[in-house]
Amino acid sequence: MKHLKRYLPPLTSIVAFEAAARLGSFTAAAEELNVSREAVSRQIRALESHLGIKLFDRDANRAVMLHQGTKFFGTVSPNLWAIATAAQGIAGEILVENKPLLDTPPVDDNDDLPVLLIVDDTPENIHHLHGLLSDSYRIIPYTAGRDALSYLSGATVDLILLDIRMPDLDGFDVCERIKATASLADIPVIFVTSIDDPADETRGLELGACDFVSRPIVPAVLRARIRNHIEFRKAQTALENLLSRRADRLQLAEDTLSQFAVEIGKFQSS
């Protein structure tokens, strides 16, 4: 630890990088941090120089996080959350109870937002996803598959983010039970996991999951996939409702014609 300063990147550079990676753009990071886009870019260049690697591929109009960037983000983001949580505890805003992280982040109360159920036995992963998505979705977090299934028995959600490797019930078991329940079967399920195995991805899709996202997560990609699957479900539901209404109208027309035929028959017989 004697020469820590030599190896530790500047905190301002780490914060700028985390914000840009989480939000998916330098401009959004600048707005969140209340600095200029140029300042964000300058801090990230300083971090790249310190690390000796390139984190983003960028030009005048865009910045795309590279593989090394996503890998570094997966390390930085949960640790920044741990620092923030510890700081809140020291400030007396939350009760830490000798733990570095809360078991789960607070449930959001905005009923106007789409609802995401996150199931992961690692609290740091839930905190990370909460930080990425809570501005656009109401997050319901669970660290055990059985508890999540119990919640779903009395509530509905718009999409489920599901880990694979969990004790007791793993993600495959949870997904299979969801898809076997008529009232839940149409809810989109996305596996979010550090496992990068085509066999696991194939199994998840065969069980009814709609997508498979490997860590480290690229925030913009995850957001786009969630949005697309929720919009697709809405469009599918709207189409089914339209077809149902047209079927009802067709049945009503057929019933009316049948009644007319009966009345005509009665008239002719009289």
Backbone hydrogen bonds, N-H to C=O, Kabsch-Sander energy under -0.5 kcal/mol:
donor,donor_aa,acceptor,acceptor_aa,energy
4,L,1,M,-1.6
6,R,3,H,-0.9
7,Y,3,H,-0.8
7,Y,4,L,-1.0
8,L,4,L,-2.2
14,I,10,P,-1.8
15,V,11,L,-2.6
16,A,12,T,-2.2
17,F,13,S,-2.4
18,E,14,I,-2.8
19,A,15,V,-2.2
20,A,16,A,-2.2
21,A,17,F,-2.7
22,R,18,E,-2.6
23,L,19,A,-2.5
24,G,20,A,-1.4
25,S,20,A,-0.5
29,A,25,S,-1.7
30,A,26,F,-2.4
31,E,27,T,-2.1
32,E,28,A,-2.2
33,L,29,A,-2.6
34,N,30,A,-0.9
35,V,30,A,-2.1
40,V,36,S,-1.8
41,S,37,R,-2.5
42,R,38,E,-2.5
43,Q,39,A,-2.4
44,I,40,V,-2.2
45,R,41,S,-2.2
46,A,42,R,-1.9
47,L,43,Q,-1.9
48,E,44,I,-2.6
49,S,45,R,-2.3
50,H,46,A,-2.1
51,L,47,L,-2.6
52,G,48,E,-2.1
53,I,48,E,-1.0
55,L,53,I,-0.5
57,D,64,V,-3.2
58,R,56,F,-0.7
59,D,62,R,-2.3
64,V,57,D,-2.8
66,L,55,L,-2.8
70,T,66,L,-2.4
71,K,67,H,-2.2
72,F,68,Q,-2.3
73,F,69,G,-2.6
74,G,70,T,-2.0
75,T,71,K,-0.7
75,T,72,F,-0.7
76,V,72,F,-2.7
77,S,73,F,-2.5
79,N,75,T,-0.9
80,L,76,V,-2.3
81,W,77,S,-2.0
82,A,78,P,-1.9
83,I,79,N,-2.1
84,A,80,L,-2.6
85,T,81,W,-2.6
86,A,82,A,-2.5
87,A,83,I,-2.3
88,Q,84,A,-2.2
89,G,85,T,-2.1
90,I,86,A,-2.3
91,A,87,A,-2.2
92,G,89,G,-1.0
93,E,88,Q,-2.5
94,I,88,Q,-0.8
96,V,94,I,-0.7
99,K,96,V,-0.9
108,D,139,I,-0.8
111,D,109,D,-1.0
113,L,110,N,-1.1
116,L,138,R,-2.8
117,L,159,L,-2.4
118,I,116,L,-0.6
118,I,140,I,-2.6
119,V,117,L,-0.5
119,V,161,L,-2.7
120,D,118,I,-0.5
120,D,142,Y,-2.2
125,N,122,T,-0.8
126,I,122,T,-1.5
127,H,123,P,-2.7
128,H,124,E,-2.3
129,L,125,N,-2.4
130,H,126,I,-2.8
131,G,127,H,-2.5
132,L,128,H,-1.6
133,L,129,L,-2.1
134,S,130,H,-2.4
136,S,133,L,-1.9
137,Y,133,L,-1.6
138,R,114,P,-3.1
139,I,137,Y,-0.6
140,I,116,L,-2.9
142,Y,118,I,-2.6
148,A,144,A,-1.8
149,L,145,G,-2.4
150,S,146,R,-2.2
151,Y,147,D,-2.1
152,L,148,A,-2.2
153,S,149,L,-1.0
154,G,151,Y,-1.6
158,D,115,V,-2.2
159,L,115,V,-1.3
160,I,188,P,-2.5
161,L,117,L,-3.0
162,L,160,I,-0.6
162,L,190,I,-2.7
163,D,119,V,-2.4
166,M,164,I,-1.1
169,L,167,P,-1.2
170,D,168,D,-0.6
171,G,164,I,-3.0
174,V,170,D,-2.2
175,C,171,G,-2.7
176,E,172,F,-2.5
177,R,173,D,-2.1
178,I,174,V,-2.2
179,K,175,C,-2.6
180,A,176,E,-1.1
181,T,178,I,-1.3
182,A,180,A,-0.6
184,L,181,T,-1.8
185,A,181,T,-1.8
187,I,184,L,-2.3
190,I,160,I,-3.1
191,F,189,V,-0.5
191,F,211,D,-2.0
192,V,162,L,-2.1
193,T,191,F,-0.5
193,T,213,V,-2.3
200,D,197,D,-0.5
201,E,197,D,-2.3
202,T,198,P,-2.7
203,R,199,A,-2.3
204,G,200,D,-2.6
205,L,201,E,-2.3
206,E,202,T,-2.4
207,L,203,R,-1.6
208,G,205,L,-1.1
209,A,204,G,-2.2
210,C,189,V,-2.3
211,D,189,V,-1.1
213,V,191,F,-3.6
215,R,193,T,-2.3
221,V,218,V,-0.6
222,L,218,V,-2.3
223,R,219,P,-2.7
224,A,220,A,-2.1
225,R,221,V,-2.4
226,I,222,L,-2.5
227,R,223,R,-2.7
228,N,224,A,-2.6
229,H,225,R,-2.3
230,I,226,I,-2.3
231,E,227,R,-2.6
232,F,228,N,-2.4
233,R,229,H,-2.1
234,K,230,I,-2.2
235,A,231,E,-2.5
236,Q,232,F,-2.6
237,T,233,R,-2.6
238,A,234,K,-2.6
239,L,235,A,-2.3
240,E,236,Q,-2.4
241,N,237,T,-2.5
242,L,238,A,-2.3
243,L,239,L,-2.7
244,S,240,E,-2.3
245,R,241,N,-2.5
246,R,242,L,-2.4
247,A,243,L,-2.3
248,D,244,S,-2.3
249,R,245,R,-2.3
250,L,246,R,-2.5
251,Q,247,A,-2.5
252,L,248,D,-2.4
253,A,249,R,-2.5
254,E,250,L,-2.5
255,D,251,Q,-2.6
256,T,252,L,-2.4
257,L,253,A,-2.5
258,S,254,E,-2.3
259,Q,255,D,-2.2
260,F,256,T,-2.4
261,A,257,L,-2.5
262,V,258,S,-2.0
263,E,259,Q,-2.5
264,I,260,F,-2.9
265,G,261,A,-2.4
266,K,262,V,-2.3
267,F,263,E,-2.3
268,Q,264,I,-2.8
269,S,265,G,-2.0
270,S,266,K,-1.3
